[in-house]
Amino acid sequence: AVSEGDPHRGQVTFVGGRLEDLLGYRPAEFLADPELWGRLLHPDDWPGITESTRHVLASRSRGIRTYRLLSRKDGTYRWMEDRVVPQIGETGAVIGLFGVARDITEQRLSESERGRFASAMQQIGDSVLITNRNGTIEFANAAFAEMTGYAADEVLGRTPRLLRSGK
């Protein structure tokens, strides 16, 4: 059940068992304390989760919410993505949200690491060209562009054969 005034308040009626493996909280703890989820939510995620939840409730459409929850197991925040669907009662009013959450922490970390790697590769003075296993160029840094005269967007998807001078 949900509260119209505060999209984070309401009665929790079901929590899957995997949550305990992930965060260290038993499902019964969420059932007994409807405000537990809100206390575990990362403070920076409140505005976004509030807006997306209100949108789901007002539009009566499904939504995807991304946020971090504090883990009892190690004291770190885990990135979660849940897909929620409003439950409509017999009177036509929204009476609850049904959602399935999944842990996307590893995905978020790998995206962050890729971004840091790309940033570092752009700033080093050496020419860097990265290909996949098939030899297709997937990355070229600014030093490569300066050395060869090819802009990165000109070489992406091609092979290094384009650099052959014929000499």
WOPE-V280626 format. One record per pair of residues at least 12 apart in sequence whose ideal C-beta (glycine too) atoms are under 10 Angstrom apart, sorted by the first residue. I is the first residue (numbers start at 1). J is the second residue. D is the distance in Angstrom with one decimal. If there is no record, write none. Layout:
{{I	J	D} {I	J	D}}
//
This chain:
{{1	13	7.2} {1	34	9.0} {1	87	9.0} {1	89	9.8} {1	94	9.7} {1	95	6.1} {1	96	5.2} {1	97	9.1} {2	53	8.4} {2	56	9.7} {2	57	6.7} {2	86	8.3} {2	87	8.8} {2	93	10.0} {2	94	6.6} {2	95	7.4} {2	96	5.7} {2	97	6.0} {3	34	9.4} {3	57	9.9} {4	54	9.7} {4	57	7.6} {4	58	10.0} {4	93	9.0} {4	94	8.2} {6	38	8.9} {6	50	8.5} {6	53	9.5} {6	54	9.8} {7	49	8.2} {7	50	6.1} {7	51	9.1} {7	52	8.9} {7	53	3.8} {7	54	5.4} {7	55	9.5} {7	56	8.2} {7	57	6.1} {7	58	9.7} {7	97	8.5} {8	34	8.9} {8	35	8.0} {8	37	7.2} {8	38	4.7} {8	41	7.8} {8	46	8.3} {8	49	7.5} {8	50	7.0} {8	53	7.0} {9	34	6.7} {9	35	7.1} {9	37	10.0} {9	38	7.7} {10	34	6.2} {10	35	9.8} {10	37	10.0} {10	95	9.6} {10	96	7.2} {10	97	8.1} {11	31	8.6} {11	34	5.6} {11	96	8.4} {12	27	8.9} {12	29	9.7} {12	30	5.0} {12	31	5.4} {12	32	8.7} {12	33	8.2} {12	34	5.2} {12	35	9.6} {12	36	8.2} {12	37	7.4} {12	96	9.8} {13	30	9.8} {13	31	7.4} {13	34	9.7} {13	96	7.3} {13	98	9.5} {14	27	7.9} {14	30	9.1} {14	31	8.0} {14	96	9.9} {14	98	8.4} {14	99	10.0} {15	27	3.8} {15	28	8.2} {15	29	8.4} {15	30	4.5} {15	31	6.4} {15	36	9.7} {15	37	9.1} {15	101	9.7} {16	100	8.2} {16	101	8.3} {18	101	9.1} {18	102	9.2} {18	103	8.7} {19	69	9.1} {19	80	9.8} {19	101	8.0} {19	103	9.7} {20	72	9.4} {20	73	9.5} {21	73	8.9} {21	103	9.7} {22	69	8.6} {22	71	7.3} {22	73	8.0} {22	78	6.4} {22	80	8.7} {22	101	9.1} {22	102	9.5} {22	103	5.6} {22	105	9.2} {23	40	7.4} {23	69	6.1} {23	70	7.6} {23	71	4.7} {23	72	6.0} {23	73	6.6} {23	74	9.7} {23	77	10.0} {23	78	6.5} {23	80	9.2} {23	103	9.0} {24	70	9.7} {24	71	6.0} {24	72	3.4} {24	73	3.9} {24	74	8.2} {24	75	9.8} {25	37	9.4} {25	40	7.8} {25	69	9.0} {25	70	9.5} {25	71	8.7} {25	72	5.8} {25	73	9.2} {26	72	9.9} {29	72	9.4} {36	69	9.9} {37	49	9.9} {37	67	9.7} {37	69	7.5} {39	69	9.8} {39	70	8.1} {40	67	9.6} {40	68	8.8} {40	69	4.6} {40	70	4.5} {40	71	8.4} {40	72	8.6} {40	77	8.8} {40	78	9.5} {40	80	9.9} {41	67	6.0} {41	68	7.3} {41	69	6.3} {41	70	7.9} {41	77	9.2} {41	80	9.4} {42	67	6.7} {42	68	3.9} {42	69	7.4} {42	70	7.2} {42	77	5.3} {42	78	9.7} {42	79	9.3} {43	68	9.6} {44	67	9.3} {44	68	8.0} {44	77	9.6} {45	65	9.0} {45	66	8.0} {45	67	4.1} {45	68	5.7} {45	69	8.9} {45	77	8.9} {45	79	9.7} {45	80	9.5} {46	67	8.7} {48	65	7.9} {48	66	7.6} {48	67	7.1} {49	65	5.6} {49	66	8.3} {49	67	4.9} {49	68	9.8} {49	80	10.0} {49	82	9.6} {50	65	9.9} {51	65	9.6} {52	64	7.7} {52	65	4.8} {52	66	8.4} {52	67	8.9} {52	82	9.8} {52	84	8.6} {53	65	6.8} {53	84	7.6} {53	86	9.9} {53	97	7.6} {53	99	10.0} {56	84	5.6} {56	85	8.0} {56	86	5.9} {56	94	8.7} {56	97	6.8} {56	99	9.3} {57	84	9.5} {57	86	6.2} {57	94	5.5} {57	97	7.7} {58	86	9.5} {58	94	8.9} {59	86	8.5} {60	85	9.4} {60	86	5.2} {60	87	9.9} {60	88	6.8} {60	92	9.3} {60	93	9.9} {60	94	6.4} {61	84	9.8} {61	85	8.3} {61	86	7.5} {62	83	6.5} {62	84	6.6} {62	85	4.6} {62	86	7.8} {62	97	9.8} {62	98	9.6} {62	99	9.3} {63	82	8.8} {63	83	7.4} {63	84	5.5} {63	85	8.2} {63	86	8.7} {63	97	9.0} {63	99	8.9} {64	81	6.4} {64	82	7.3} {64	83	5.4} {64	84	7.9} {64	99	9.6} {65	80	8.1} {65	81	7.2} {65	82	5.2} {65	83	8.1} {65	84	6.4} {65	97	9.8} {65	99	7.9} {65	101	8.6} {66	79	7.0} {66	80	7.2} {66	81	5.0} {66	82	8.2} {66	104	7.4} {66	108	8.6} {67	79	7.7} {67	80	5.7} {67	81	8.3} {67	82	8.1} {67	101	9.3} {68	80	6.9} {68	105	8.5} {68	108	9.0} {69	101	8.8} {69	103	9.3} {71	103	9.9} {71	105	9.4} {76	105	8.5} {77	105	8.3} {78	103	5.6} {78	104	8.6} {78	105	4.9} {78	106	9.8} {78	108	9.5} {79	102	9.7} {79	103	7.0} {79	104	4.8} {79	105	4.5} {79	106	8.6} {79	107	7.6} {79	108	4.4} {79	109	8.2} {80	101	5.0} {80	102	7.1} {80	103	6.2} {80	104	6.8} {80	105	8.2} {80	108	10.0} {81	100	9.5} {81	101	6.9} {81	102	5.7} {81	103	8.3} {81	104	4.8} {81	107	8.7} {81	108	9.2} {82	97	9.2} {82	99	4.4} {82	100	6.4} {82	101	3.8} {82	102	7.4} {82	104	10.0} {83	98	9.4} {83	99	6.2} {83	100	5.6} {83	101	8.0} {83	102	8.5} {84	96	9.8} {84	97	4.8} {84	98	6.8} {84	99	3.7} {84	100	8.2} {84	101	8.9} {85	97	7.1} {85	98	5.2} {85	99	7.2} {85	100	9.2} {86	98	8.0} {86	99	10.0} {117	130	9.8} {117	139	9.2} {118	130	9.8} {118	139	7.1} {118	141	8.6} {120	141	9.4} {121	139	6.9} {121	140	9.2} {121	141	5.0} {121	142	9.2} {121	143	9.1} {121	144	9.6} {122	139	9.3} {122	140	9.8} {122	141	5.1} {122	142	5.7} {122	143	8.6} {122	144	10.0} {122	152	9.3} {123	141	8.2} {123	142	8.1} {123	143	9.2} {124	141	7.1} {124	142	9.2} {124	143	6.9} {125	141	9.5} {125	142	9.4} {125	143	5.7} {125	146	9.5} {126	141	8.2} {126	143	5.9} {126	144	8.9} {126	147	9.3} {127	140	8.2} {127	141	6.9} {127	142	9.1} {127	143	4.6} {127	144	4.2} {127	145	8.6} {127	146	7.9} {127	147	4.8} {127	148	7.5} {128	140	7.1} {128	141	4.4} {128	142	9.2} {128	143	6.8} {128	144	6.0} {129	141	7.9} {129	143	9.9} {129	144	5.4} {129	147	9.9} {129	148	8.8} {129	150	9.7} {129	152	9.5} {129	155	7.6} {129	160	6.5} {129	163	8.5} {130	144	9.7} {131	155	10.0} {131	158	9.7} {131	159	7.3} {131	160	6.7} {134	159	8.4} {135	158	9.5} {135	159	4.9} {135	160	6.9} {135	161	8.2} {136	155	10.0} {136	156	8.5} {136	157	6.1} {136	158	7.2} {136	159	6.3} {136	160	9.5} {137	150	9.6} {137	152	8.8} {137	154	9.7} {137	155	4.9} {137	156	5.7} {137	157	6.7} {137	158	5.5} {137	159	6.6} {137	160	6.7} {137	162	8.5} {137	163	9.9} {138	155	9.8} {138	156	6.9} {138	157	8.3} {139	152	7.6} {139	155	9.3} {139	156	7.7} {140	152	4.4} {140	153	8.9} {140	154	8.7} {140	155	5.2} {140	156	7.1} {140	158	9.9} {140	160	9.9} {144	163	9.7} {147	163	10.0} {148	162	9.0} {148	163	6.4} {150	162	7.3} {150	163	7.9}}
//
